[in-house]
Amino acid sequence: MRKVANWALAIAFVIFLIDWSVIGIKLLDNDYNITAEAYIGLACFIVIIAGVLIRSFTDRCPHCGKIMLIKGAYCSHCGKKID
């Protein structure tokens, strides 16, 4: 799940930057019809926020800091007991 969130975050960020570039170019050309681009930017922004939240709240081992693959009493990476 975390890899999917990382890829979604990266792709959404790139699309967001491209979208805002298109909006800027349209506004500089005095074309104020940017509704579709604004909706694309909003969708990308929501995906970015969700990706950041998923990255922030994933379970990590308090000893080694690696992501816990399974819920258990011991870390699958370092073998120390999880309190």
BAFI-3210 file (N, C-alpha, C; in Angstrom, 3 decimals, decimal comma, padded with zeros to 6 digits):
// residues 83
n [1|2|3|4|5|6|7|8|9|10|11|12|13|14|15|16|17|18|19|20|21|22|23|24|25|26|27|28|29|30|31|32|33|34|35|36|37|38|39|40|41|42|43|44|45|46|47|48|49|50|51|52|53|54|55|56|57|58|59|60|61|62|63|64|65|66|67|68|69|70|71|72|73|74|75|76|77|78|79|80|81|82|83]
n.u [000,819|001,983|003,880|002,227|000,955|003,151|003,861|001,458|001,412|003,701|003,080|000,687|001,677|003,364|001,486|-000,080|001,706|002,095|-000,517|-000,998|000,835|-000,303|-002,653|-001,538|-000,377|-002,678|-003,992|-002,194|-002,546|-004,945|-007,166|-009,744|-011,157|-010,887|-011,962|-011,974|-009,256|-008,970|-010,534|-009,064|-006,703|-007,702|-008,453|-005,933|-004,713|-006,184|-005,436|-002,716|-002,786|-003,994|-002,015|000,144|-000,921|-001,236|001,434|002,337|001,034|001,599|002,476|005,436|008,464|009,512|012,157|013,952|012,842|011,784|009,139|006,426|005,593|003,767|001,251|002,304|003,982|006,681|009,235|009,554|011,904|014,108|013,727|013,182|011,172|007,972|006,498]
n.v [-001,194|001,186|001,659|002,066|004,379|006,117|006,200|007,200|009,673|010,899|010,918|012,402|014,828|015,653|015,876|017,860|020,051|020,392|020,971|023,402|024,952|025,027|026,407|028,864|029,697|029,927|031,988|034,073|034,474|035,731|034,060|033,050|030,761|028,324|026,149|023,283|022,702|023,608|021,759|019,434|020,125|020,298|017,629|016,397|017,665|016,644|013,940|014,213|015,154|012,920|010,986|012,010|011,819|009,021|008,226|009,386|008,093|005,342|002,159|001,829|000,327|000,934|000,653|000,076|001,565|000,725|-000,249|-001,976|-005,125|-007,068|-007,357|-007,878|-009,244|-008,930|-007,259|-007,681|-007,145|-006,337|-007,959|-007,257|-006,852|-005,465|-002,885]
n.w [000,000|000,698|-001,316|-003,495|-002,652|-002,619|-005,360|-006,437|-005,187|-006,295|-009,065|-009,043|-008,109|-010,206|-012,307|-011,177|-011,161|-013,936|-014,678|-013,309|-014,650|-017,200|-016,567|-015,809|-018,242|-019,833|-018,462|-018,841|-021,536|-021,593|-021,460|-019,738|-019,204|-017,322|-016,063|-016,343|-015,959|-013,364|-011,944|-012,429|-011,125|-008,491|-008,010|-008,172|-006,003|-003,861|-004,035|-003,466|-000,798|000,422|-000,083|001,411|003,982|004,208|004,051|006,392|008,491|008,489|009,854|011,687|012,832|016,137|016,824|014,624|012,600|010,203|007,935|009,277|008,300|009,039|011,575|014,706|017,618|017,398|015,488|012,010|010,731|012,435|014,631|017,250|020,225|020,023|021,780]
ca.u [000,000|002,826|004,472|001,162|000,778|004,304|003,732|000,317|001,837|004,638|002,366|-000,247|002,442|003,799|000,294|-000,464|002,602|001,783|-001,830|-000,880|001,547|-001,301|-003,518|-000,780|-000,248|-003,995|-004,283|-001,349|-003,118|-006,277|-008,197|-010,153|-011,944|-009,951|-012,755|-011,499|-007,939|-009,143|-011,004|-007,924|-005,826|-008,338|-008,332|-004,526|-004,446|-006,779|-004,573|-001,477|-003,077|-004,201|-000,706|000,928|-001,502|-000,898|002,861|002,561|000,417|001,859|003,132|006,878|009,099|010,120|013,580|014,736|012,197|011,289|007,703|005,996|004,881|002,656|000,965|002,738|004,687|008,090|009,506|009,994|013,215|015,176|013,445|012,967|009,782|007,225|005,760]
ca.v [000,000|002,369|001,918|002,643|005,763|006,903|006,425|008,089|010,993|011,452|011,175|013,509|016,063|016,044|016,334|019,124|021,098|020,613|021,610|024,805|025,629|025,268|027,487|030,110|030,085|030,381|033,294|035,072|034,714|036,304|033,030|032,811|029,539|027,360|025,282|021,896|022,647|023,776|020,483|018,512|020,542|019,930|016,174|016,105|018,149|015,673|012,755|014,578|015,183|011,534|010,328|012,488|011,231|007,596|008,121|009,824|007,242|003,916|001,583|001,643|-000,244|002,009|000,399|000,222|002,556|000,136|-000,473|-003,266|-005,855|-007,774|-006,936|-008,935|-008,822|-008,699|-006,639|-008,662|-006,754|-006,366|-009,018|-006,782|-006,896|-004,214|-002,635]
ca.w [000,000|000,783|-002,629|-004,324|-002,193|-003,073|-006,799|-006,657|-004,749|-007,279|-010,318|-008,811|-007,991|-011,558|-013,036|-010,556|-011,667|-015,347|-014,725|-012,933|-015,739|-018,246|-016,080|-015,897|-019,652|-020,289|-017,872|-019,496|-022,859|-021,347|-021,598|-018,354|-019,128|-016,732|-015,189|-016,412|-015,344|-011,923|-011,408|-012,463|-010,027|-007,233|-007,858|-007,861|-004,658|-002,941|-004,056|-002,778|000,633|000,850|-000,101|002,550|005,188|004,235|004,380|007,765|009,495|008,333|011,025|011,610|014,019|016,933|017,010|013,384|011,752|008,958|007,911|009,807|007,265|009,669|012,945|015,604|018,818|017,054|014,183|011,019|010,223|013,454|015,578|018,611|020,672|019,887|023,032]
c.u [000,861|003,489|003,453|000,943|001,931|004,216|002,583|000,671|002,750|003,934|001,409|000,495|002,906|002,614|-000,168|000,397|002,318|000,467|-001,744|-000,067|000,580|-002,239|-002,800|-000,644|-001,579|-004,340|-003,426|-001,845|-004,530|-007,401|-008,574|-011,060|-011,028|-010,684|-012,229|-010,142|-008,032|-009,627|-009,880|-006,959|-006,388|-008,219|-006,898|-004,179|-005,006|-005,933|-003,268|-001,693|-003,262|-002,873|000,169|000,391|-001,181|000,565|003,119|002,106|000,598|002,642|004,617|007,381|009,736|011,631|014,387|014,110|011,667|009,793|007,391|005,146|003,664|002,455|001,339|003,479|006,145|008,200|010,035|011,383|014,327|014,947|013,212|011,473|009,177|006,387|004,337]
c.v [001,255|002,691|002,547|004,100|006,645|007,215|007,371|009,518|011,645|011,811|012,349|014,833|016,568|016,571|017,677|020,277|021,418|021,359|023,085|025,600|025,971|026,399|028,826|030,607|030,605|031,754|034,393|035,411|035,289|035,329|032,598|031,602|028,409|026,371|023,853|021,750|022,794|022,482|019,432|018,841|020,168|018,430|015,784|016,536|017,188|014,400|013,025|014,576|013,764|010,784|010,739|011,893|009,747|007,404|008,465|008,803|005,748|003,432|001,360|001,045|000,895|001,841|000,667|001,214|002,017|-000,148|-001,881|-003,967|-006,583|-007,205|-008,087|-008,359|-008,465|-008,072|-007,704|-008,331|-006,928|-007,433|-008,576|-006,747|-005,497|-004,032|-002,231]
c.w [000,000|-000,554|-003,568|-003,946|-002,654|-004,559|-007,108|-006,272|-005,777|-008,587|-010,167|-008,717|-009,363|-012,369|-012,493|-011,069|-013,130|-015,481|-014,360|-013,954|-016,871|-017,829|-016,192|-017,324|-020,184|-019,727|-018,487|-020,895|-022,780|-021,660|-020,186|-018,197|-018,635|-015,826|-015,182|-015,733|-013,827|-011,278|-011,400|-011,325|-008,666|-006,977|-007,509|-006,444|-003,609|-002,880|-003,321|-001,267|001,162|000,899|001,072|003,850|005,309|004,603|005,837|008,800|009,250|009,540|010,753|012,918|014,829|017,107|015,732|012,405|010,440|009,082|008,390|008,748|007,819|011,064|013,862|016,793|018,526|015,664|013,235|010,456|011,261|014,518|017,004|018,930|020,560|021,148|022,788]
res [m|r|k|v|a|n|w|a|l|a|i|a|f|v|i|f|l|i|d|w|s|v|i|g|i|k|l|l|d|n|d|y|n|i|t|a|e|a|y|i|g|l|a|c|f|i|v|i|i|a|g|v|l|i|r|s|f|t|d|r|c|p|h|c|g|k|i|m|l|i|k|g|a|y|c|s|h|c|g|k|k|i|d]
***
